[in-house]
């Protein structure tokens, strides 16, 4: 397993020498203070802080609180357009005897940092790991293990308010019984409302990124242009300010994780 990971990292390291550049050489992309002069070329209302999740959805003018009847708990937010599309999909699903429940929505940088730092230090469980410090002493290997299902702060689509996790956070739930009915309905009908399953099983068309997540659906009318902006403007060195952030460059977090999505959702 370690050999596979090291080979994997070697390939990532080679890819980093191309479009992402050396993290110590930012002269061509950044000013002396390290900030990027790209705001004027981003879509209206979107800046790099938005892409990185460095804002509060509760006070952002483009976000709205999710009503309890659509969610598993209070206190969650989505972009207004995403929410309206979800409500239309929710109503259609109910007509077919399917109840869709949002279990996770927008998560800003600070929220994702709490999850990530907890897993990095072993305070939060990581699937299949007893003692992450001992089993994964190398920062890049540890980051890859956490990234199987959890996002690195600054590199999560949940920052954007375009993505929702529905009903359950285990693939096994969606393989039988009520869960299978829900998943089959989503596969057949979610595209009509603008939603796409971004993390399908890995294979030749999606060799990198998170493992399969049958619960994670993205609202494409807004997520697609944001993905395009991330591809053009987001850089590995921007993912910083959390435990193990030095691994972002080594694993090329932008190319191999942020952009490692189902090609039908690009």
C-alpha positions in Angstrom: 0.0 0.0 0.0 2.8 2.4 0.9 4.6 1.6 -2.4 1.5 2.4 -4.4 1.1 5.7 -2.5 4.7 6.7 -3.1 4.4 5.9 -6.8 1.2 7.9 -6.9 2.9 10.8 -5.2 5.8 10.6 -7.7 3.4 11.0 -10.6 1.7 13.9 -8.9 5.1 15.6 -8.2 5.9 15.4 -11.9 2.6 17.0 -12.8 3.2 19.8 -10.3 6.2 20.9 -12.3 3.9 22.0 -15.1 1.0 24.3 -14.7 1.1 24.8 -11.0 4.8 26.0 -10.7 7.2 26.0 -7.8 5.5 27.3 -4.7 8.5 29.4 -3.9 8.5 31.1 -7.3 5.4 33.4 -7.3 6.8 36.4 -9.0 4.9 36.0 -12.2 1.6 35.3 -10.5 1.6 37.3 -7.4 2.7 40.7 -6.0 5.4 41.1 -3.3 2.7 40.6 -0.6 1.7 37.2 -2.1 -1.7 38.4 -3.3 -2.9 37.6 -6.8 -4.0 40.3 -9.2 -6.8 38.3 -10.8 -10.0 39.8 -9.3 -10.8 41.8 -12.4 -11.0 38.6 -14.5 -13.3 36.6 -12.2 -17.0 36.5 -12.8 -19.1 39.1 -11.1 -19.5 38.6 -7.4 -16.8 35.8 -7.3 -13.3 36.4 -5.9 -10.6 34.1 -4.7 -11.8 34.3 -1.1 -15.1 32.9 -2.4 -13.5 30.0 -4.1 -11.5 29.2 -0.9 -14.6 29.4 1.3 -13.3 32.4 3.2 -16.6 34.0 4.0 -19.7 33.4 6.2 -22.7 31.9 4.3 -24.9 33.2 7.1 -24.1 36.8 6.1 -23.4 36.4 2.4 -26.1 38.1 0.2 -26.2 35.2 -2.3 -26.9 32.6 0.4 -30.1 31.6 2.2 -30.8 29.4 5.2 -32.3 26.0 4.5 -35.8 25.5 6.0 -35.9 22.6 8.5 -38.4 20.6 6.4 -35.7 20.1 3.7 -32.8 19.3 6.1 -31.6 17.0 8.8 -30.8 19.9 11.1 -31.0 23.7 11.3 -28.2 26.1 10.5 -27.3 25.1 7.0 -27.1 27.4 4.0 -27.0 27.3 0.2 -26.7 29.7 -2.7 -30.2 30.9 -3.5 -30.3 29.4 -7.0 -29.1 26.0 -5.7 -31.8 26.1 -3.0 -34.6 27.0 -5.4 -33.6 24.2 -7.8 -33.4 21.7 -4.9 -36.9 22.7 -3.7 -38.3 22.0 -7.2 -36.5 18.6 -7.2 -37.7 17.8 -3.7 -41.3 18.4 -4.7 -41.0 16.2 -7.8 -39.4 13.4 -5.7 -42.2 13.6 -3.1 -44.8 13.0 -5.9 -42.9 9.8 -6.6 -42.8 8.8 -3.0 -39.2 9.8 -2.5 -38.1 12.2 0.3 -34.8 14.0 -0.2 -33.1 15.3 2.9 -30.1 17.7 2.9 -27.6 16.4 5.5 -24.8 18.8 4.5 -24.7 22.0 2.4 -22.4 25.0 2.4 -19.3 24.6 4.5 -16.9 27.5 4.6 -13.1 27.4 5.1 -13.3 27.5 8.9 -15.9 24.7 9.1 -13.8 22.5 6.8 -10.6 23.4 8.8 -12.2 22.1 12.0 -13.0 18.8 10.2 -9.6 18.5 8.6 -7.5 19.5 11.6 -9.5 17.0 13.7 -8.7 14.2 11.3 -5.1 15.2 10.8 -4.4 15.1 14.6 -6.4 11.9 15.2 -9.1 13.6 17.2 -11.7 12.7 14.5 -11.9 9.2 13.2 -10.5 8.4 9.7 -11.9 5.4 8.0 -9.7 2.3 8.4 -7.1 4.1 10.6 -6.4 3.6 14.3 -3.5 6.0 14.9 -3.0 8.3 11.9 0.3 9.8 13.3 1.9 6.4 13.4 0.4 4.9 10.3 0.9 8.0 8.0 3.9 10.0 9.3 4.5 11.5 5.8 2.3 14.6 5.3 1.4 13.8 1.7 0.4 10.2 2.5 -1.6 11.3 5.4 -3.4 14.0 3.3 -4.2 11.4 0.6 -5.8 9.1 3.2 -8.0 11.9 4.6 -8.8 13.1 1.1 -10.5 9.8 0.3 -13.7 11.3 1.7 -12.9 14.6 3.5 -12.0 17.9 1.7 -8.9 19.9 2.3 -9.8 23.5 3.5 -9.9 25.8 0.5 -10.4 22.8 -1.9 -14.0 21.8 -1.2 -16.9 22.3 -3.6 -19.0 22.7 -0.5 -17.4 26.2 -0.1 -19.3 27.4 -3.2 -22.9 26.8 -2.0 -23.6 24.7 -5.1 -23.3 21.2 -3.6 -25.5 19.1 -1.3 -25.1 15.8 0.5 -28.4 13.9 0.6 -30.0 11.5 3.0 -27.0 9.4 4.1 -23.2 9.6 4.0 -22.5 5.9 3.2 -22.5 4.3 -0.2 -23.9 1.1 1.2 -27.1 2.8 2.2 -27.8 3.6 -1.5 -27.3 0.0 -2.7 -30.4 -1.6 -1.3 -33.9 -0.9 0.1 -35.1 2.7 0.5 -31.6 4.1 -0.2 -31.5 2.4 -3.6 -34.9 3.8 -4.5 -33.6 7.3 -3.6 -30.4 6.9 -5.6 -32.1 5.4 -8.6 -34.6 8.3 -8.6 -31.7 10.8 -8.5 -29.8 9.2 -11.3 -32.9 9.3 -13.5 -34.3 12.7 -12.5 -31.7 15.0 -10.8 -30.2 16.2 -14.2 -33.6 17.6 -15.1 -33.2 20.0 -12.2 -29.5 20.8 -12.9 -27.9 18.4 -10.4 -25.0 16.0 -11.2 -23.3 13.3 -9.1 -19.7 14.7 -9.1 -18.0 11.8 -7.4 -18.8 8.6 -9.4 -16.6 5.5 -9.1 -13.0 6.0 -10.1 -11.8 4.7 -13.4 -10.1 5.7 -16.6 -12.4 8.8 -17.0 -11.9 9.8 -13.3 -8.6 8.5 -12.1 -8.2 11.0 -9.2 -10.3 12.9 -6.7 -12.5 11.6 -3.9 -13.8 8.1 -3.8 -17.4 7.5 -5.0 -20.0 9.5 -3.1 -23.6 8.6 -4.1 -24.9 11.2 -1.7 -23.0 14.3 -3.2 -24.9 16.2 -5.9 -23.8 19.5 -7.5 -26.0 22.2 -9.1 -24.2 22.6 -12.4 -25.6 26.0 -13.7 -23.4 27.6 -11.0 -20.9 24.9 -10.2 -19.6 24.5 -13.8 -18.5 28.2 -14.2 -16.9 28.0 -10.7 -15.0 24.9 -11.6 -13.8 26.7 -14.7 -12.6 29.6 -12.6 -10.9 27.2 -10.2 -9.1 25.5 -13.1 -7.8 28.9 -14.3 -7.2 30.8 -11.1 -6.9 28.4 -8.1 -3.3 27.5 -7.1 -2.0 24.8 -4.7 -0.2 27.4 -2.6 -3.5 29.2 -1.8 -4.5 26.1 0.2 -2.9 27.1 3.5 -3.6 27.9 7.1 -4.4 24.5 8.4 -2.6 21.3 9.7 -0.6 19.6 6.9 -1.1 22.4 4.3 2.4 21.7 3.0 1.0 18.6 1.4 -1.3 20.6 -1.0 1.6 21.2 -3.4 3.0 17.7 -3.3 -0.2 16.1 -4.2 -1.3 18.9 -6.6 -4.6 19.4 -4.8 -6.1 21.6 -7.6 -5.5 19.3 -10.5 -6.0 15.9 -8.8 -8.7 16.7 -6.3 -10.6 20.0 -7.0 -10.8 19.1 -10.7 -11.0 15.3 -10.2 -14.8 15.1 -10.8 -17.2 13.2 -13.0 -16.6 14.5 -16.6 -20.3 14.8 -17.1 -20.3 17.5 -14.4 -17.6 19.5 -16.1 
